[in-house]
């Protein structure tokens, strides 16, 4: 059980580092949006870097930020969650519901989405897909690959949460508090 917690902690640390590193793209995105707005307002465009390219770069960066934060968002329980039915439930009941839902819904969804996003990315790479706009960005497979890798990070997060839930539900009492995930802790 200690090993499950150690592996879960390692996964959590990796997901947090990735999300923190990618988080710096938010500053880059902000600078690009400001530059794009100002250049359109004042009618000044850099040669080869029109508003279309800047706007496409903006959504590429949005994609990267969102996808690489998915895993950390799940392990920290910062995603949208509607728990009306579980507000009065005990932490153990919440843990069981989370465990069953991870097995029945989250794992199959992640595996299926990873399968299809890999194909989605591969076709884009092989076809050398670019922007449909004449002056858009090339290499559309790059933001599509963000979706694939983001789903892998989400799968790792689900596995980490499942390991913690196994320790919480089946492990010794002394490890229960260390294994508790945010969604089952009493607020």
C-alpha positions as CSV (number, residue, x, y, z in Angstrom):
1,X,0.0,0.0,0.0
2,X,2.9,2.3,0.7
3,X,4.2,1.7,-2.9
4,X,0.8,2.6,-4.3
5,X,0.9,5.9,-2.5
6,X,4.5,6.4,-3.6
7,X,3.6,5.8,-7.3
8,X,0.6,8.0,-7.0
9,X,2.7,10.8,-5.4
10,X,5.2,10.4,-8.3
11,X,2.4,10.7,-10.9
12,X,1.0,13.7,-9.1
13,X,4.4,15.4,-9.0
14,X,5.0,14.8,-12.7
15,X,1.5,16.1,-13.6
16,X,2.0,19.2,-11.5
17,X,5.4,19.9,-13.0
18,X,4.1,19.6,-16.5
19,X,1.1,21.8,-15.8
20,X,3.4,24.4,-14.1
21,X,5.8,24.4,-17.0
22,X,3.0,24.7,-19.5
23,X,1.4,27.4,-17.4
24,X,4.1,29.8,-18.5
25,X,2.5,29.7,-22.0
26,X,-0.3,31.7,-20.5
27,X,2.0,34.7,-20.3
28,X,3.0,34.1,-23.9
29,X,-0.6,33.8,-24.9
30,X,-1.5,37.0,-23.1
31,X,1.4,38.9,-24.9
32,X,0.2,37.5,-28.3
33,X,-3.4,38.5,-27.7
34,X,-2.3,42.0,-26.7
35,X,0.0,42.3,-29.7
36,X,-2.7,41.1,-32.0
37,X,-5.3,43.5,-30.7
38,X,-3.0,46.4,-30.8
39,X,-1.7,45.7,-34.4
40,X,-5.3,45.3,-35.6
41,X,-6.4,48.5,-33.8
42,X,-3.6,50.6,-35.3
43,X,-3.4,48.8,-38.7
44,X,0.2,47.7,-38.3
45,X,1.1,44.1,-39.3
46,X,4.5,42.5,-39.3
47,X,5.3,40.9,-42.7
48,X,4.4,37.3,-42.7
49,X,2.7,37.5,-39.3
50,X,-0.9,38.7,-40.0
51,X,-3.8,38.5,-37.7
52,X,-4.9,35.1,-39.0
53,X,-1.6,33.5,-37.9
54,X,-1.7,35.2,-34.6
55,X,-5.3,34.1,-33.9
56,X,-4.4,30.5,-34.9
57,X,-1.4,30.7,-32.6
58,X,-3.7,31.8,-29.8
59,X,-5.9,28.8,-30.1
60,X,-2.9,26.5,-30.4
61,X,-1.7,27.9,-27.1
62,X,-5.2,27.6,-25.6
63,X,-5.2,24.0,-26.6
64,X,-1.8,23.3,-25.1
65,X,-2.7,25.0,-21.8
66,X,-6.0,23.3,-21.4
67,X,-4.8,19.8,-22.4
68,X,-1.6,19.8,-20.3
69,X,-3.6,21.0,-17.3
70,X,-6.2,18.3,-17.5
71,X,-4.3,15.8,-15.3
72,X,-3.4,18.2,-12.6
73,X,-7.0,19.5,-12.6
74,X,-8.3,16.1,-11.9
75,X,-5.9,15.2,-9.1
76,X,-6.6,18.5,-7.4
77,X,-10.3,18.2,-7.9
78,X,-10.4,21.6,-9.6
79,X,-12.6,20.4,-12.4
80,X,-16.4,20.9,-12.6
81,X,-18.1,18.5,-10.3
82,X,-21.8,18.3,-9.5
83,X,-22.1,16.4,-6.2
84,X,-25.6,17.2,-5.1
85,X,-26.4,13.6,-4.4
86,X,-23.2,13.2,-2.3
87,X,-23.2,16.4,-0.2
88,X,-24.3,14.6,3.0
89,X,-22.5,11.3,2.2
90,X,-19.6,10.0,4.3
91,X,-16.1,10.3,3.0
92,X,-16.1,6.5,2.5
93,X,-19.2,6.6,0.4
94,X,-17.8,9.4,-1.7
95,X,-14.6,7.3,-2.1
96,X,-16.7,4.3,-3.3
97,X,-18.7,6.4,-5.8
98,X,-15.4,8.0,-7.1
99,X,-13.8,4.5,-7.4
100,X,-16.8,3.0,-9.3
101,X,-17.1,6.0,-11.6
102,X,-13.4,6.0,-12.4
103,X,-13.6,2.3,-13.4
104,X,-16.9,2.6,-15.3
105,X,-16.6,6.0,-16.9
106,X,-13.2,7.7,-16.6
107,X,-10.9,4.8,-17.6
108,X,-13.0,3.7,-20.6
109,X,-13.5,7.3,-21.8
110,X,-9.7,8.1,-21.5
111,X,-8.8,4.9,-23.4
112,X,-11.3,5.4,-26.2
113,X,-10.4,9.1,-26.5
114,X,-6.7,8.4,-26.6
115,X,-7.3,5.8,-29.3
116,X,-9.2,8.2,-31.5
117,X,-7.0,11.2,-30.8
118,X,-4.0,9.2,-31.8
119,X,-5.6,8.4,-35.2
120,X,-6.7,12.1,-35.4
121,X,-3.1,13.3,-34.9
122,X,-1.6,10.6,-37.1
123,X,-3.8,11.4,-40.1
124,X,-3.0,15.1,-39.7
125,X,0.7,14.4,-39.6
126,X,0.7,12.1,-42.6
127,X,-1.4,14.5,-44.6
128,X,0.8,17.4,-43.5
129,X,-2.3,19.2,-42.6
130,X,-2.1,23.0,-42.3
131,X,-4.5,25.8,-41.8
132,X,-7.4,26.0,-44.3
133,X,-6.6,29.7,-44.5
134,X,-4.1,30.7,-47.2
135,X,-2.0,32.7,-44.7
136,X,-2.6,30.4,-41.7
137,X,-0.2,28.3,-39.7
138,X,1.2,25.0,-41.1
139,X,1.6,21.8,-39.1
140,X,-1.9,21.4,-37.7
141,X,-0.8,18.1,-36.2
142,X,1.0,19.9,-33.4
143,X,-2.1,21.2,-31.6
144,X,-3.9,18.0,-32.4
145,X,-1.1,16.1,-30.7
146,X,-1.7,18.2,-27.6
147,X,-5.1,16.6,-27.3
148,X,-3.5,13.1,-27.5
149,X,-0.9,13.9,-24.8
150,X,-3.4,15.7,-22.6
151,X,-5.6,12.7,-22.6
152,X,-2.6,10.5,-21.6
153,X,-2.0,12.9,-18.7
154,X,-5.7,12.6,-17.8
155,X,-5.4,8.8,-17.8
156,X,-2.4,9.0,-15.6
157,X,-4.4,11.2,-13.2
158,X,-7.3,8.8,-13.1
159,X,-4.8,5.9,-12.4
160,X,-3.2,8.0,-9.6
161,X,-6.7,8.7,-8.1
162,X,-7.6,5.0,-8.3
163,X,-4.4,4.0,-6.5
164,X,-5.2,6.5,-3.7
165,X,-8.7,5.2,-3.5
166,X,-7.5,1.6,-3.3
167,X,-5.3,2.6,-0.3
168,X,-8.1,4.6,1.2
169,X,-10.7,1.8,0.9
170,X,-8.6,-1.3,1.5
171,X,-5.4,-0.1,3.2
172,X,-4.5,0.3,6.8
173,X,-6.0,3.1,8.9
174,X,-2.7,4.8,9.3
175,X,-2.5,5.4,5.5
176,X,-6.1,6.5,5.1
177,X,-5.5,10.2,5.6
178,X,-2.4,10.3,3.3
179,X,-4.5,8.5,0.6
180,X,-7.6,10.8,0.8
181,X,-8.2,12.6,-2.4
182,X,-9.7,16.2,-2.3
183,X,-13.2,15.1,-3.6
184,X,-13.8,12.8,-0.6
185,X,-12.4,15.0,2.2
186,X,-15.0,16.7,4.3
187,X,-15.3,20.4,3.6
